[in-house]
Amino acid sequence: MVQAVLRIIKAEYLRVTRKPFFYVVPMVALFVVIPKMIRAYNHAVALHNKTLALPPGVPPPPGWGADLTTLLHWFRWENLPTVAGASLLAGWGIALFAYTGAAWFGDDLSTGVIKQVAVLRERLMTVILGKALALVLYVTAVLTLTVLGAVIATLFLPDVPGREVGALFSATSMRNIAVYTGIALLWAFFAAAVTLATNSALLGAVAGILWVTVETVTLIAGNSPLQLFAAKVAPWSTCQSLLASACDRFSWVANGQPHLWVMWVTAPPFTRTVEGGVFKIYLLPFTYLLAMLGVYLLAAAVVVLKGYCWRASK
């Protein structure tokens, strides 16, 4: 069984390495993260040197004239994996993984591979497992490459503190990368499921991106009871809350911590509550958010499995 799965994984990579998306996705991921990182670095330097351009009458922002080592808190290698990964996933970067899931399984439909698999009915589950594991490894590699690219970029930025290799492998960083992998896989499997259902990789990718867009527009400012409830359980809202929690989203507004202002992520969570007639955002417990992510990820994987079996039976 294990050897059969490994053969499928090898065959998958022999197949997808001939496809443009295999190389385009990691390159675009680096392009999404590193320019943001450099802008944040330049912002920190401008705060330190008090050269940040301010409109007339506007008071200096937090961190004005602060020590550069303090302002570059998020560039320390112990914090960089957390912030680089969230920077990729918090916005439109998530579209890369929806596209990956759609392209990965959509290629089977366009090339007739799924018809060949259908002939080997007794090995169908092995084939699907191998394909899914190959996708998991690819998504993990893209996130790892993105973090590595951010780390290498700091080598060319003067005065970045805390560049210790061992700090990259802290328990917090490894936990957050695992969470980020789960988020990326959720949207990859979601797009793959739509691809298998509609027989179109384009529709699969569009559906993943459209869901994120619609959920954001619907929940980011909605205050009806239904919207407030949906913000606790909806998949993209859950992902946003996990990213905010991993990056300690609310600490940057605390007094006396100017270094937490120099941060190129993340978007606030969609969860809100009413206090004295005023809506305020808040975070659900991390364990609850992880459980919700696990439920959605399992559901998406099962739908992909069933969808592939159904498409093969056709």
Salt bridges, closest charged atoms under 4 A:
GLU12 OE1 - ARG15 NH2 2.61
GLU12 OE2 - LYS131 NZ 2.57
ASP107 OD2 - ARG15 NH1 2.66
ASP107 OD1 - LYS19 NZ 3.11
ASP108 OD1 - ARG15 NH1 3.56
ASP108 OD2 - LYS131 NZ 2.68
GLU275 OE1 - LYS280 NZ 3.38
